[in-house]
């Protein structure tokens, strides 16, 4: 819990103290990267509870969609971690778009900062 609050406070401080658009874009990448790196363990549970639309209409949907959703969340972990790490590494180079997939959980919600995904 302390780590989450510390990261949110650092990101909010960085975002709020930057008035230049280029820096804001880079800081958005930093926030998206941190968000992905800190929330990836929740993907299997989130995808099991709310499976992707591609799993709707399957035979035995109430059971199979949750199970397949869990495995889809597990498969999302390496993608979210690698793209989050790239976002954090490349944030000084603001010309790069946000690479992280849109997160299901926004750690910066209480700060009022909304991470923008491309």
N, C-alpha and C positions, 0 to 999 in steps of 0.2 A: 504494500500500500504506500509506503514511504517513497519507493522508487517511482511509482506512478505519479505521485504528487510532485516529486522533484523534477521529473522529466517535463511534466506539464508546466511547472513554474519556469523552468529554463526556456522552454519553447515559447511560452507566452512573453517572457522578458525579451527574448530575441525578436519576436514578431512585433511587439509593441514599440520597441526602440528603433526599428528600421523604418525610415520614411521613403526610401528609394524603391521603385518598383522592381528593379533587378534583384535587390537584396530580398525583397518580399517573396519573389518567385523562388529564390534559392532556399529561403527559410520555410516555404511551403513544402519543398522537397524534403527538407530536414524533418519537419513535423510528420509528413506522411511516412517517411522511413522509420522514425522512432515509433510511430503508431503501429506500423506493421511488425516491427521487431518485438514489441512488447505484447501484442495481442494475438500472435500466431498460435499460442497453445489452445486458444478457445475455438479455433476454426472447426475441429471435428464435432464438438458439442453443438455449436451454432448450426452447422450444416445438417446435423442429425435432427435437431429440433425444427428447423425450417429448411427443408431440402430445396435445391434448385428447381426451377420450373421444368427442366428437362426430365425430371423423374415423375412428373404428374401423369396420371393415366396408365401407369404400369399395372401389371397383374399383381394383386396383393399389395396395392399401393400403401396402405397404412404401415405395413411392416417393411417392405422392400425399399420404399423411398427413404425411410429413416436410416436403414443400414447402409444403403448406397450413399446417402448424404454424409454419413460418418466417414466413409472411405474417401469421398470427394474432399472432405475437410482435411483428412490426413494427406492427401495428394496436394492440397493447396499450401501446406506448410513449407516445403522447400521453395516454392515459387514466391511466397510472401516474404520469407526470410532473405532470399537472395536479392529480390528487388528492393526490399527495405534497406539492406546493406548498401546496395548501389546508390539509392537515393541519399543516404547519409554520407557516403563517400564523395558523391558528385555535387552536393549542395553548394559548394563555393562556385561552381560553374553553372550559373543560373540559366544558361541557354538550354540545358537539358530538361525535357519535360518530366513530370512525375512518373516514375516507372512502376511504383507500387500499385497492386490491385486495390480497389476501393475496400476499405475495412468495414466490417460489420459493427465495430465498436470504435467510438471516437473518444480518445483519452483527453482531448482538449476541449470537450464540450462545456465543462464548467468555467473555462477561461473565456468562453465566448468566441474562440477561434475555430472556424470551420475549415478543415483541410480540403483543398480543391484537388480533385483527381481529373486527369485528362482522358 
